[in-house]
Amino acid sequence: MQNKQVFSEYFTDRIGAFDFDKFYTKGKRFLFHSLMWLSFAVLLFLSYRIAYHLTYFNSFILTLRMTIVNMVVFYLFFYVALPRIFKVRLSTAILLIIITFPVFVVIWLLVTYFFSIAYHSLGFEILDGELKGAIAGAASQTFFQAIAVKRMVSQAIIIISILAPFFIVKILFEISRLYNRTLTVQKQKAALEIQNINIEKDFLKAQLNPHFLFNTLNNLYSLSLKKDDLVPEVVLNLSDMMSYTLYESNTEKVPFSKELEFIKNYVELEKMRYSGSKNIQFEFPAEEECSGLYIAPLLTFTFIENAFKYGLKSKTGSLLNLCIKIEDGCFYFDVENDIDDTRKVVDFGGIGLENSRKRLQLLYPDKYELQIQNLGGCFKVSLKLALKN
């Protein structure tokens, strides 16, 4: 089963990578069609010569007639009829194809009939063998005898057997070309979707960084008013955090350890601004648990920022609990804070929460579980995210 899937993917990739329009130029199309009909003519000529023991001349004129008859039917069907049939609805198209079959049988018989008349007028005739007198016999028919229903039915199997190889080759080629174009369109669509995702992701991050800068500068201002001795340390922490948000987070994924360090710095910074009456609890994974893991930068920052903003700053709030765990390659994030029970979920974070949802959907489709709950006096965000495939 796995080998079949590998082969199927390889076959699909090969068709998708092949450029039909570049390869199948007018010159090559003419060459391939010429080789196809030449091969048909050579085999037919040998059949007349060997199976029916006809002379070279008689074998040639019958081969010429049959080749031209088949070419007329083939090109009328694929290059005149089908392009017009496929412009209508599918049900109508199927009906038209069914109707055109007897029409093309008539065309095949008529072209053969006119060739027989032309050959007979030129004095061509088969004088011996199984086909003795065949040209004169065909030319002596009336127009309506040549296309009689009985004759159509009797010749239909012969016509199908002769034209079937050409029709099958042409249909397989067109299916391959159509499949190639479909794959090309899908690749272009996928590339456009990826481009749009990257644009939207960058837009969401652009909204996040200025907001973060504004808040951190306010934090620093509050500490400086208190003439806190920790101001130099805070400035250094802010410098590291700004370096991370402005430079290191410009990639799609960052080492989880760096993202965790950023979160720790932010939490420590926020803790300095609150008195001991505020119950701030946090739990982070050990350094060795983060090894080899990568995550989208600033993915949970909005949730943490909102917890401090709407939790500890609320009139009744005094609790903030942040827990981050790594288990079996999955990232578990839980943040819980007190809120005014009169507020609604939509009040918290506004566009920030919506942007976080979008980033998760864009970067981790079908790989995350997000719950945002207003439990009445308590606001909780839980996120489970698969960091490994």
Secondary structure as GFF3:
##gff-version 3
##sequence-region A 1 389
A	DSSP	alpha_helix	2	17	.	.	.	ID=ss1
A	DSSP	alpha_helix	20	23	.	.	.	ID=ss2
A	DSSP	alpha_helix	26	51	.	.	.	ID=ss3
A	DSSP	alpha_helix	56	76	.	.	.	ID=ss4
A	DSSP	pi_helix	77	81	.	.	.	ID=ss5
A	DSSP	alpha_helix	82	85	.	.	.	ID=ss6
A	DSSP	alpha_helix	90	121	.	.	.	ID=ss7
A	DSSP	alpha_helix	134	139	.	.	.	ID=ss8
A	DSSP	alpha_helix	143	146	.	.	.	ID=ss9
A	DSSP	alpha_helix	149	225	.	.	.	ID=ss10
A	DSSP	alpha_helix	231	246	.	.	.	ID=ss11
A	DSSP	three_ten_helix	248	250	.	.	.	ID=ss12
A	DSSP	beta_strand	254	255	.	.	.	ID=ss13
A	DSSP	alpha_helix	256	271	.	.	.	ID=ss14
A	DSSP	beta_strand	279	283	.	.	.	ID=ss15
A	DSSP	three_ten_helix	287	290	.	.	.	ID=ss16
A	DSSP	beta_strand	294	295	.	.	.	ID=ss17
A	DSSP	alpha_helix	301	306	.	.	.	ID=ss18
A	DSSP	pi_helix	307	312	.	.	.	ID=ss19
A	DSSP	beta_strand	319	327	.	.	.	ID=ss20
A	DSSP	beta_strand	330	338	.	.	.	ID=ss21
A	DSSP	three_ten_helix	345	347	.	.	.	ID=ss22
A	DSSP	alpha_helix	351	363	.	.	.	ID=ss23
A	DSSP	beta_strand	368	374	.	.	.	ID=ss24
A	DSSP	beta_strand	378	386	.	.	.	ID=ss25
###
